[in-house]
Amino acid sequence: MADQSGNCSGVGVSIAFLSGAVLGAVAAILYAPRSGEETRTALRGYARRTEEEMLEKAREIRKDISETVDEAKQYLRETEATIAAALAAGKDAFKKERADRA
């Protein structure tokens, strides 16, 4: 989960954070002196919070992916324009050279 520069990706950090949160919650629930009903209530609350956090992370990831796709599309448009200009210049130079030889 590391990119080329050796830094952790946002997804990797998110997964590590959520894994740690889950393990910590499980340990806390198993060792906490509570009744069954209190434990079930705590689990429901934790499940809701975890679901909300996961949905928020999913929204962030979707946004990041969308921005990356938009940047890639822009890069491709710019590259396409550069290639088209180079091709046109090459054609013009070829025609000029042919005309000069004739």
C-alpha positions, 0 to 999 in steps of 0.5 A: 500500500505504498506508492512509488515514493514510499509514502503510505496511500490515503486508502492504506492509512484509512484501512489501517485506521479502521482496522485499529479501531475495530480491534480496539473496540473488540478488545474494549467490549470483551474486557469491559465489565458490562451486562449483555444488554449494555454490551449489545447497545454499545455494539450497535452504537459502534456499528453505526459509527463505523458505518458512518465513518466507512461511508464518509471514507467512501465518499472521500475516495469517490471524490479523489478518484473523480478528481484524478479522472478529471485531471487525466482527461485534461492531460489527455486533451492537452497531449492530444492537442500537442500531438495534433499540432506536431503532426500538422507541422510535420505535414506542412514541412513535408509538403514544403520540402516536396514543393521545394524539390519539384 
